[in-house]
Amino acid sequence: MTGIVDYNAGNIKSVEHALEAIKAPYILSKKPEDLKDCDSLIFPGVGDAAYAMEQLKLTGFDSFLKDWAASGKPLAGICLGSQIIFDYSDEGNTQCLGLLKGKIKQLSKLWQERIPGEAERAQTDYEMLHNQLKTPHMGWNDVTLCNNPSHILDNVPNGSDFYFVHSYVIQPDDPSIIKGYATYGAMIPAIVEKDNIIAFQFHPEKSGKAGLQILKNFTKVQGNDQGGENA
């Protein structure tokens, strides 16, 4: 049984629809005690990091998620959930859960940090001004797998497209935990994994066949092939 954390800051309906599409049993709850006996946990999220952390503290999910991560049971963060499992976010100068070491930086700042020279910087500025690069990073982008990802990515072809919506970017202290990346003016860590924690900067539940395959692998659903439509 998979639990879905409902803390008033999540993309809940699309996650529910995706799990229903792959026939994965789940429990959705605003109460940590309802999810404590689940086999795996999905931690979704959209919106503002500071607001999300406030809601986690109000609901008691902040300590619950820390205990869950320490227990060794599988935890999957999605979008904002993939970010606030780290130590700190530039968004609202927010202290986050600290389940993984690293910080979250604003995408536009990352572009400036990663451009090596004046010519390249001028070109990127031109593209940004002419809406060739803009925030949020929104839409489909291909993901390159790396660093020996686990079975969670079994049967997911390298270079598969996934759906992104974000303005802030995961920056792990340990780059070896990056298991997939996209390119959008800079390298965007799209999948990170360490021990029992895996997180996706994109929305697997909105990413068609490849995204549903990830959720099948995570929830250990067997069979039930899908046609690849968005959830």
N, C-alpha and C positions, 0 to 999 in steps of 0.2 A: 504494500500500500504506500502510495506517495502522498505526502502532505504538501499543501500550498499555503504559504504564509500570507495572510491577509492583514495588512497593517495600515490600510487607508492610503497607500502610496504605490499600489501595484497594478500592472496590466493583467488583471485577474481573468477577465472573460476570455481573452484570447488564449491564455494558458489552459483554462478549462476546456475550451473547444478543441484544442490540440490533443489533450489527453483523452478526450472522448473520441476523437478521430482515430486514435491508435488503440482504443479500448483498454487504456491503462486505468485501473481503479485509483481513486484519489479521495482525499479529504481536504476541504477548504475550511479554514477557521481563523477567527480573530483571537482565539484563545490558545496560548502555548500548550496548555495541558491536553487539549484535544489532539495535538499532533505528536505527543511524546512517544507513542508506540509505533509510529510510522517507520517504514524501512528506509525511506529516502525523503528528501525535503527539497522543494523548489522555492527559491527566494526571489520573487520578481520585483520590479520597481520601475516607475517612471517619475519624472519631475525633479524636484530640488533635493539635494543631499541633506541640507540642514533640516528641512521639514520631515524628510524620511527618518532621520535619526531621532527627531523629537517624537514621532509616532512610535518608533521601536521602543523607546524608553517608556512611553505612556502605556503601551500594551504589554510590556514585560518581555517582548521578543528580543531585546538586546542581549539580556543575560541568557535567554533560551538558546539563541543562535550560537553564543560562545560555548555553552555547554554541549550543544549538538556537535559543533565542530570538534571539540575535544573528545567526544565519544567515539569518533572514527566512522560514524555513519555518513553516507553520501549526502552532500549538500551542493546544489546547483544554483548559482546566482545568475540573474538575467538582467541585462541593461543596467539600470541604476543599482540593482542588487549585485551586479558584478563589480561595481565601484566601491560601495560602502562596506564591503568586506575587508577593504584595505585600511590603513592607519588614518589617513587624512585626505580631505578633499579641498582643493582651492575654492570650490563652490560654497560660498558662505563661510570660508575658513572653518570647516567642520571636522571635528574629531570623530572618526568613524569606528567601526567595530574592531579593527585590528586583528582579524582572523588570518590575514596574510600581510606580509611586510611590503610597504610601498605607499605611493600617494597618487592622487588623481589631479591631473593638470588640465587647464583650459586648452582646447584644441588650437585656437588661434595663437596662443603663447608658444605652444609646442612647435608650430610652423616656424616661428622666428628663431627659436633655439636650434632647430635642425637645419636651417639654410646656411651653408658654409661661407658664402661670399656675397659681395655686393650685387653682382650680376644676377645670381640666383635669387637673392632677396628681392631685387627689383622685379624679376619675372613673377615671383609668387605674389608680390603686392599687386601687380597688374592683374593677375588672374583673380585675386580676391575682389578687387575693385570692379571687375567686369563679370562677377558672379560665376566665374569658372571654378573657383574654390570658395566655399562659404560655410558658415555654421548655421544650424547644426549639420553634421554629416548625416544626410538623410537619403535613404534609398538603398538599392542593391549594390553590393560590392563583393568581389571574389576574395576568398580567404585561402592563403597558403599555409599548409600544415607544416609543423616543424617540431624539433626536440622530442621525437618519439611519443606522440600522444597515446593515451590509453584506449581501452576498448570502447569508451564513450564515443569515439569517432570511427568505430568500425563501420565499413560500408558507406562512408561519407567520402566521396572523391575529392582529392586535392584540387583546389581551385574552385570549389563549389561557391555559388552565390548565396549570400545571406542578406537579410534586411536590417539596416542600421538606422537608428535615430539617436544621436548624441552630440553634445557640445564639449564634453570633458572626456579625458583619455586615461586609461589605466597605465601607470608607470611602476611596475614591480621592481623592488630592490634586486631580486634575483631574476635575470632574463631567461634562465633555463626553464622557468615555470610557464613561459609563453609557449603555447602549443599550436597557435595559429595566428596569423596577422593579415591585415588588409593594408592597403596603401591609399592615403588621402592627404597629399601634401607632406606626409610623414608616415612612419611606420605606426600603425594602429594595432596594439595588441587586442586581438579579437577573441581569443580563447586562452584562459590561464588555468593551470591545474597544479595542485600540490596535494599529495596524499588523497584524502577523501573529499577535497573541495575542488570543484570545477566551476568556472564562470565564463559567461558569454556576453561580450559587449553588444552583440547583435541580438535580435529576437528570434530564437529558433522556432518559436510557436507561430511566427508569421513568415517563415522562410521556406514554405513549400516542402517538397519531398526530402531535401537534405536536412532541414530543420526537424521534421518529424522523425527522421531516422535517428538523430541525436537524442530526441526524447524517448524513442523506443529503446535505445541502448541504455539510457540513464534509468529508465523505469523497469528494464529487463523484460519488456513485452516481446513475445515471440510471434513471428508471422504477422498477419493482419497487414499485408502490403497496401500502401496508399497510392493514389494516382498523382500526387504531387501538387494538389491545389493548396493555396494558402489557408491557414486554419482560421 
